[in-house]
Amino acid sequence: MTDISENIDRIQRRIDAACCRSGRAPQSVRLIAVSKIKPAEDIEAAAAGGQRLFGESYAQELRDKVPAVTAEVEWHFIGALQRNKVKYLRGAVALIHGVDRLSLAEEIDRQWSKLDAPVQVLLQVNLGNEATKAGIREVDLEALARQVASFAHLSIRGLMALPPDLDDPEEVRPYFRRLRELAQAIDALNLPGVEMQELSMGMSDDFEVAIEEGATLVRVGTAIFGARPKKVGV
Ligand SMILES: *Cc1c(COP(=O)(O)O)cnc(C)c1O
């Protein structure tokens, strides 16, 4: 067994334990192995150990990596996305986590209309109103949900957040809880084309707390693949 698949096993056991603690079914949480900046061989090693979902943050890197991986995997795009790079994701990703503005949704709709197929998306919320982070402000979330729901080639599946970087996971808990409350509020509107099934929240340092607060997708990179070198310009 490789280190990578051992790490995944260890994380999966922690996911199961967090589900148990919070009275949730272990299958209600899916692990996304965040493989940005990591080579295709690492992804193959994880896939050989049974990992299926992989998250990437850079559009060109994803475009180049997808054909380099031969294992049967599902790709998610979890990073900040510029309009002119949406084309690199077309047909390659199952879920785009970070839709936070109308212009981006428009371009995703345009690209997936070429495939004549819809893509699943999550709306990203900037819970801490941090200037450096992507995401729609809470007050504008409902309006964005209504607008994005009108596109034929986007299907809203839930919410995603990247809360403030705080040292203690317990300090992040209120943000996770807030994201769940926002999802419940949107769900209660019963908007056509909008489902609030997924909550994408929690990373290497805080995924257990996120699960206790309702996460259905946890995005774990470092704890699986090890530390990443700093990417210039990011
Ligand atoms: C890189 C990244 C992660 C993974 O972070 P780790 O701390 O390495 O687990 C999760 N979510 C997003 C949006 C990321 O960009």
The ligand as a Gaussian input file, in Angstrom:
#p B3LYP/6-31G(d) Opt

LIG

0 1
 C       -6.308000      23.625000      -1.890000
 C       -7.730000      23.619000      -1.519000
 C       -8.236000      22.682000      -0.594000
 C       -7.365000      21.663000       0.119000
 O       -6.684000      22.265000       1.157000
 P       -5.782000      21.387000       2.183000
 O       -5.589000      22.301000       3.324000
 O       -4.536000      21.052000       1.451000
 O       -6.579000      20.192000       2.538000
 C       -9.591000      22.708000      -0.331000
 N      -10.422000      23.587000      -0.921000
 C       -9.969000      24.504000      -1.812000
 C      -10.932000      25.445000      -2.434000
 C       -8.624000      24.553000      -2.124000
 O       -8.191000      25.477000      -3.012000

